[in-house]
Amino acid sequence: MKNFVQDGRILTLTPPVGGVVSGQAYQIEDLIVVATVTVTAAEALAGAQFEAFVGPGVVTLPKADGETWTEGEKVYWDDGDSVVTTDSDTGSNPLIGVAVAAAASDDATGTVRLDGVAR
């Protein structure tokens, strides 16, 4: 097909000013991404780009403290704390997908199916 550009689950993007760390999630405008490489702040200032996984797919991410997750529960991105949460915060935390496994309140991470949809 002549107009196919790429699969779309991995995108090349401009990192935030502070750079990115491989495996960590970031909010790039309306899209939640997981960096597949590390880009330092100096590299970001020099114009380096990074590859990021946007989904759909399953990743393990930091979870909000004290929350208990159930399988299939909607999860949201809290950009202020850089964690996934079950709290939409009255719509200010964007929906990013669902929990694919239960998580206990003392778990530091949770398993999430990113839906790859910009909101």
N, C-alpha and C positions, 0 to 999 in steps of 0.2 A: 504494500500500500504506500503510495507516494507521500501521503501527508502524516504518516506515523512519526512521532518525535522520540518518545521513550515510554517505558512501562508506567512510570509515574509513582511507584512506591518509594523510590529514592529520587530526591530532587537536589540539584545544585543551587545553593542559596547564599546570600550575603549574611555573614555572622553578625551578631550584636557586637557593639564596640568592645566589650570585655572578652570576646572570643567564645569558644565553645569547647566542651569536654566530651569526648567520645562516650556514648552510652547515657548521657544526661539529656533530659527533655528541655525544650525551650519553646516559648511562644513567639512566633514570627508573624506579626500582625494577627490575622485570624486563624492561623494554622499552628497546631501543636506538632512538633517534630522531635525526633531523637537523633542527635548527632552521631554519625558513623565514624567520624574522625575528630581529632583535637586540633583546634586553631587557636593560637595564643592571641592575646590582646594586640601585641605588636603586629602579628600577621594580619589580623582583622583590620587594623588601621592602615596597613600597606595594601589593602584591597583583596586579600585572599578570600576565596569562597570555600564553602564546605558542603559535603554531601550529608543529607539528612533523610532518615526513614520517616515517611508520613503515614504509612498504612495503606490498605488495611493489613493488619498483622498483629501478632501478640508480642508484648514486651513486658519486662519487669521494671517498675518505676517506684520511686519513693512515695509512700502513702502517708496521709495525714495521721498524726498521733491520735491514738485513742479510738479510732474508728474501727468498727467491725463491718466487713464486707460480705455480701452473699453472692453466690454465683449468679451471673446475669444482671446484676445491679448496675444501673447507670452510674458512670463516674465522670468527674469534671476536673478541669485543670485550675489550680489555685496558683496563679503566676506570682503573687506576692511571697508565698512560702515555697514555691517550686515543688509542689506535691500534688498528687492525685487525691481527690476527695469525693465523697458522696454528697457533699453540700453544694448546691448550685449557687448559693449566696444570692438568692433572689435574681438569678439570671446573670450576675456579673462573672461567674466562673463558667467558661464555655464547656459544653458537653464534648467529651473526646472519645467515648465508647462505653464499653461495659467491662466489669470485672469478670474474668473467666474462671476464677477460683475463689473460694471463701478465704478471708483473711481475718486473723484475730486482732483484737485491739492493740496488742503489743508488737505486732509485726511491723517492721520498718518499711517493707516493700509490699507491693501487690502486683498481681498479674493482670494485665489490661489488654483488651483487644482494641487497638486504636482503629477508629473507623475511617480516618483520613479525610474527613469532611471539614472544610473551613467554615467557621461560624463567626 
